Amino acid sequence: MIRVLLPALLVLLTGLAAYGGAAVPAVDQMTVCLECHGDLKSAFSAPNQHEVFSGGDCASCHNPHATKHEGMLATDQGALCAGCHEDTAGELELPVTHVPAAAGDCVLCHDPHASEFSGLKRAGLPDLCVQCHAPVGTWESRRFQHEPVEDGDCQTCHVSHGSEHDGLLESPVPDLCVECHEDSPEVLAAHSDRSLMATDCTACHDPHASDARGLLRSNRHKPFASGDCGTCHGDLDSGGSFAIAGTMQDLCLKCHRSVQSYTEATFKHNLETEESCVSCHSPHASNGEALLADTQAEICMSCHFNDNPGEKAKYLTHDGLDCVNCHLPHGGEDAQLLVTRGPELCAGCHESAHRVTHPIGPDVIDPRTQEAVNCLSCHQPHGADFEQYLPLNPDMALCVQCHNK
């Protein structure tokens, strides 16, 4: 039997060796692929084409047979693009990155085959940016627009992928601003003849658009609006800097006496830090109420939930409400600065909750804490994995935390 099989095996191996040594026929990838993907034919007339696409080298990005990646990509999209675009990959090592770029979602902004726009962008600027950055769409209606905004040239100030500076800026403020707005006599005169080289220009000016001349922000601190800078900065006629005398907290409390009581609270929110009030408020001008430096969500998220910055959006819950609907912004007697910790906190909106389901109140004790059961005993208002802000599966896992006997 063995004598019969050995010659047959030798013939098979010889044949395989001969086949392995034969040249694989060249494939005209473009012709073969377009037989099915005919919708891409029009892309060859676009003024900007991906080099491998125009060269018909589809297999540079796609596996023609099988893959676990969407679009038959040869590997993960981000890694695939970085394989050729090494300069962009380097930018993603910088401290501030564009969210889609960092996630490897290159095709959110770029067409992988061809485009009417430079850089294979899916749309021109600012139309491309407004798809994610909704406020961009409101700037056109403002009375005054920053010249780069008016020209639709976001990249005058911002980079696309990664930067050393917040906001993906080309360089930090004020260095970026003085590249165009030098310390001219006119600029110095408007700023009490002080050099602006250590100033945050965006504290007073909106870098994009405004209804006020000079792109001033819409809501202005009364001393600033009246031009009475000395109220906070002292005697400016004597020269020197814009530095204030004393601490930020003491300066603000001279006028904002209603906040004074919070300095005695058990838990204080930023009041005793060096920045104190200006941690959240702009001392000069703002587009938001109460001179907030940004939206409540942006301000609060800049400090909170930093353990997992990539998932911060999941902590923004309760659509239509602001953080201060439930939390005291300056201080209080609760460690989480809640307005109140009992059921009253939630009952203002959820009036009928738990009237006929799980009991709550002083007569119902949580065996885990030995305290009265309240809404927060079962619900996690920020970042819960299940509906109704439940942190555990309500089919069983949540309930057995207490009902385990």
C-alpha positions in Angstrom: 0.0 0.0 0.0 2.8 2.4 0.9 4.7 1.5 -2.3 1.6 2.6 -4.3 1.0 5.9 -2.4 4.6 7.1 -2.5 4.9 7.5 -6.3 1.5 9.2 -6.3 2.6 11.6 -3.6 5.8 12.4 -5.5 3.8 13.3 -8.6 1.5 15.6 -6.6 4.4 17.4 -4.9 6.1 17.8 -8.2 3.0 19.3 -9.7 2.5 21.7 -6.8 6.1 22.8 -7.1 5.7 23.5 -10.7 2.6 25.5 -10.1 4.2 27.4 -7.3 7.0 28.5 -9.5 4.7 29.8 -12.2 4.1 33.5 -12.5 0.7 34.7 -11.2 -1.1 36.5 -14.0 -1.3 40.3 -13.6 -4.7 41.6 -12.9 -6.0 44.9 -14.2 -7.5 45.9 -10.9 -9.4 49.0 -12.1 -11.2 47.1 -14.9 -12.0 44.1 -12.6 -13.3 46.3 -9.7 -15.3 48.6 -11.9 -17.3 45.7 -13.3 -19.2 45.8 -10.0 -18.3 49.1 -8.5 -19.4 51.2 -11.5 -20.6 54.0 -9.3 -17.0 55.0 -8.9 -16.5 55.7 -12.6 -17.6 59.3 -12.2 -14.9 59.9 -9.5 -12.2 59.7 -12.2 -13.4 63.1 -13.4 -12.9 64.8 -10.0 -10.1 67.3 -9.8 -8.6 65.7 -6.7 -8.0 62.0 -6.7 -6.4 59.7 -4.2 -3.1 58.6 -5.8 -3.7 54.8 -5.4 -7.3 55.2 -6.8 -6.2 57.1 -9.9 -3.4 54.6 -10.3 -5.9 51.7 -10.2 -4.2 50.1 -7.2 -7.4 49.1 -5.3 -5.5 46.4 -3.4 -3.4 49.0 -1.6 -6.4 49.7 0.7 -8.8 46.8 0.0 -8.5 43.0 0.4 -10.1 41.6 -2.7 -11.2 38.3 -1.1 -12.1 38.5 2.6 -11.6 40.8 5.6 -13.1 41.5 9.0 -13.1 45.3 8.3 -16.0 47.2 6.7 -15.6 48.2 3.1 -13.3 45.2 2.6 -10.4 47.3 4.0 -7.2 45.4 4.4 -6.9 46.6 8.0 -8.3 49.1 10.5 -9.0 52.4 8.8 -6.8 54.6 11.0 -3.9 52.3 10.7 -4.4 51.9 7.0 -4.2 55.6 6.4 -1.3 56.2 8.8 0.7 53.6 6.8 1.2 56.2 4.1 0.3 59.5 5.8 3.0 59.3 8.4 3.0 63.1 9.0 -0.7 62.9 10.1 0.1 59.9 12.3 2.7 62.1 14.0 0.2 64.8 14.6 -2.0 62.4 16.5 0.7 62.0 19.1 0.2 65.7 20.1 -1.7 66.6 23.3 -4.9 67.9 21.5 -6.3 65.8 18.7 -9.3 66.1 16.4 -11.8 63.5 17.7 -12.5 61.7 14.3 -8.8 61.6 13.5 -7.9 60.2 16.9 -10.7 57.6 16.5 -9.3 56.6 13.1 -12.4 57.7 11.3 -10.6 59.5 8.5 -13.5 59.1 6.0 -15.7 61.3 8.1 -13.9 64.3 6.7 -12.1 62.8 3.7 -13.4 60.9 0.6 -11.1 57.9 0.2 -11.3 58.0 -3.6 -11.8 61.4 -5.1 -13.3 64.8 -4.3 -14.0 68.2 -5.7 -12.2 69.7 -2.8 -8.5 69.9 -1.9 -7.2 67.3 0.6 -9.9 65.0 -0.6 -12.3 66.8 1.8 -15.9 65.7 1.6 -17.0 69.3 1.5 -15.5 72.8 1.4 -14.9 74.8 4.6 -16.8 75.8 6.7 -19.6 73.5 5.3 -17.5 70.4 6.4 -17.0 71.7 9.9 -20.6 72.7 10.5 -21.6 69.0 10.1 -20.2 68.4 13.6 -19.7 71.9 15.0 -23.2 73.3 14.9 -22.4 76.8 16.2 -20.4 77.4 12.9 -23.8 77.6 11.1 -24.9 80.6 13.2 -21.9 82.8 12.5 -23.0 83.8 9.0 -26.0 85.6 10.5 -23.9 87.7 12.9 -23.3 91.4 12.0 -19.5 91.1 12.2 -17.4 88.1 11.2 -13.7 87.4 11.7 -12.1 87.7 8.3 -11.0 84.1 8.1 -14.5 83.0 9.0 -16.0 85.3 6.3 -13.6 83.7 3.8 -14.4 80.2 5.0 -10.8 79.5 5.9 -10.9 77.7 9.2 -7.3 76.6 8.7 -6.0 80.1 9.1 -6.2 79.5 12.8 -6.9 75.8 13.3 -5.1 72.6 12.3 -7.0 69.5 11.2 -5.6 66.6 13.1 -3.4 67.4 16.1 -2.0 70.4 17.9 -0.1 71.4 21.0 -2.8 73.9 21.8 -6.4 73.9 22.9 -9.0 74.2 20.1 -6.5 72.7 17.7 -5.0 76.2 17.2 -1.9 76.7 15.1 -0.3 78.5 18.0 -1.4 79.8 21.4 -3.4 82.9 22.0 -2.2 85.7 21.9 0.7 84.6 19.6 -1.8 83.5 17.0 -3.7 86.8 17.1 -0.7 89.1 16.8 0.4 87.4 13.7 -2.3 89.6 12.0 -3.2 92.1 14.8 0.1 93.6 15.7 0.6 95.9 18.7 -0.2 98.9 16.5 -0.9 102.3 18.0 -4.6 101.8 17.4 -4.6 98.4 19.2 -2.6 99.7 22.1 -4.8 102.8 22.5 -7.9 100.5 22.7 -6.2 98.5 25.5 -5.0 101.4 27.7 -1.6 101.3 26.1 -0.7 97.9 27.5 1.1 95.2 25.6 -1.2 92.3 24.9 1.5 89.7 24.8 0.3 88.0 28.0 -3.4 88.4 27.3 -6.1 86.0 26.4 -7.7 87.9 23.6 -10.7 85.5 23.5 -11.7 86.6 27.0 -13.2 89.7 25.5 -13.4 89.0 21.7 -15.2 86.3 20.0 -12.7 84.7 17.5 -15.4 83.9 15.0 -18.4 86.3 14.8 -20.3 88.8 16.9 -23.1 91.4 16.6 -20.8 94.0 18.3 -17.9 95.9 16.8 -14.5 94.6 17.5 -16.0 91.2 17.7 -16.7 91.8 21.4 -18.7 89.1 23.1 -22.4 89.8 23.6 -22.6 90.0 27.4 -20.1 92.3 29.1 -19.1 92.8 32.7 -20.4 96.2 33.7 -17.0 97.8 34.5 -15.6 96.5 31.2 -18.6 97.7 29.2 -18.3 101.2 30.7 -14.6 101.3 30.1 -13.9 101.5 33.8 -11.0 99.0 33.9 -9.7 100.6 37.1 -12.6 99.0 39.1 -10.7 95.7 39.0 -7.2 96.6 37.8 -6.5 99.7 39.9 -4.9 102.8 38.6 -4.1 102.1 35.0 -2.6 105.6 34.4 0.5 104.6 36.4 1.5 102.1 33.8 2.4 98.5 34.4 0.3 95.4 33.8 -3.4 94.6 34.1 -2.7 92.7 37.3 -5.4 92.9 40.1 -4.7 93.8 43.7 -5.4 91.0 46.2 -7.1 87.7 45.4 -9.6 87.0 42.8 -12.2 85.9 45.3 -11.8 89.1 47.4 -12.1 91.3 44.3 -15.3 89.6 43.0 -17.0 89.5 46.4 -16.7 93.3 46.7 -19.6 93.5 44.3 -21.1 90.0 44.2 -22.1 89.9 47.8 -24.8 87.3 47.3 -22.0 84.7 46.8 -20.4 85.5 50.1 -22.5 82.9 52.0 -21.1 80.1 49.9 -17.6 80.8 51.3 -18.9 79.4 54.6 -20.3 76.2 53.1 -18.9 72.8 54.0 -18.2 72.0 50.4 -17.0 74.9 48.2 -16.8 74.8 44.4 -13.5 76.4 43.2 -14.0 79.5 45.4 -10.8 79.1 47.3 -8.6 78.2 44.3 -6.2 80.8 42.8 -8.5 81.3 39.8 -11.6 81.2 42.0 -14.6 82.8 40.2 -12.8 83.0 36.8 -12.6 79.2 36.8 -16.1 79.3 35.4 -16.8 83.0 34.6 -15.2 85.4 32.2 -14.2 88.6 34.0 -14.7 90.7 30.9 -17.2 89.4 28.4 -19.0 86.2 27.4 -21.6 85.0 25.0 -23.4 83.2 27.8 -25.5 84.3 30.7 -23.9 85.1 34.0 -20.7 85.7 32.1 -20.0 82.0 31.9 -16.8 81.3 30.0 -18.6 78.5 28.0 -21.7 76.4 28.1 -22.4 74.8 31.4 -21.7 71.4 29.9 -18.4 72.4 28.5 -17.3 74.2 31.7 -18.2 71.3 34.0 -16.9 68.6 31.7 -13.5 70.4 31.6 -12.9 69.2 35.2 -15.4 66.3 35.7 -15.4 62.8 34.3 -11.8 63.1 33.1 -11.1 59.4 34.0 -12.4 58.4 30.6 -12.4 61.5 28.4 -13.3 59.6 25.2 -16.7 58.7 26.7 -17.6 62.1 28.3 -20.7 62.4 26.1 -22.4 59.5 27.9 -22.4 61.6 31.1 -24.3 64.4 29.5 -27.8 63.3 30.4 -31.2 64.8 31.0 -31.7 66.6 27.7 -33.0 70.2 28.2 -31.6 70.6 31.7 -28.4 72.4 32.7 -26.0 71.2 35.4 -27.3 73.8 37.9 -30.8 72.4 37.8 -29.5 69.7 40.1 -26.2 71.0 41.4 -25.2 74.2 43.3 -22.5 76.0 41.3 -20.8 77.7 44.2 -21.0 75.5 47.3 -23.3 73.6 49.6 -23.6 71.0 52.4 -23.7 68.0 50.0 -20.5 66.5 48.8 -21.8 66.4 45.2 -23.2 69.9 45.6 -26.8 68.5 45.0 -29.6 71.0 45.5 -31.1 68.4 47.8 -30.4 64.7 48.2 -33.8 63.4 49.0 -36.6 62.4 46.6 -37.4 66.1 46.3 -34.5 66.5 43.9 -36.1 64.3 41.3 -39.7 64.9 42.1 -39.7 68.4 40.6 -39.7 66.7 37.2 -40.7 63.1 38.0 -43.8 63.8 40.0 -45.5 60.4 39.8 -42.4 58.2 39.8 -42.5 55.2 42.3 -46.0 55.9 43.6 -47.0 52.4 42.6 -43.6 50.7 42.3 -40.5 50.5 44.5 -41.1 52.3 47.8 -38.8 55.1 48.9 -38.5 57.4 51.8 -37.5 57.4 55.5 -39.4 54.2 56.3 -37.4 52.2 53.7 -33.8 51.5 54.6 -31.1 50.6 52.1 -29.3 47.6 53.6 -26.1 48.6 51.9 -25.8 52.1 53.5 -28.3 51.8 56.3 -29.8 55.1 55.0 -33.2 55.8 53.6 -33.8 54.6 50.1 -33.9 57.5 47.6 -33.7 57.9 43.8 -29.9 57.7 43.8 -30.1 54.3 45.6 -31.0 52.7 42.2 -30.5 55.4 39.6 -27.2 56.8 38.4 -27.9 60.1 36.6 -24.6 60.2 34.8 -23.1 57.5 32.7 -25.5 54.6 33.4 -25.4 51.6 31.0 -29.2 50.8 31.1 -32.3 52.8 30.4 -33.8 55.0 33.1 -30.3 55.7 34.3 -29.9 52.3 35.9 -26.2 51.2 36.4 -27.0 47.5 36.5 -29.4 45.2 34.6 -32.8 45.7 36.1 -33.9 42.1 35.2 -31.9 40.9 38.2 -28.4 42.3 38.8 -29.7 45.6 40.2 -32.3 44.1 42.5 -30.1 41.5 44.1 -27.9 44.2 45.4 -30.4 44.4 48.2 -32.9 41.6 47.7 -30.4 38.7 48.0 -32.0 36.4 50.4 
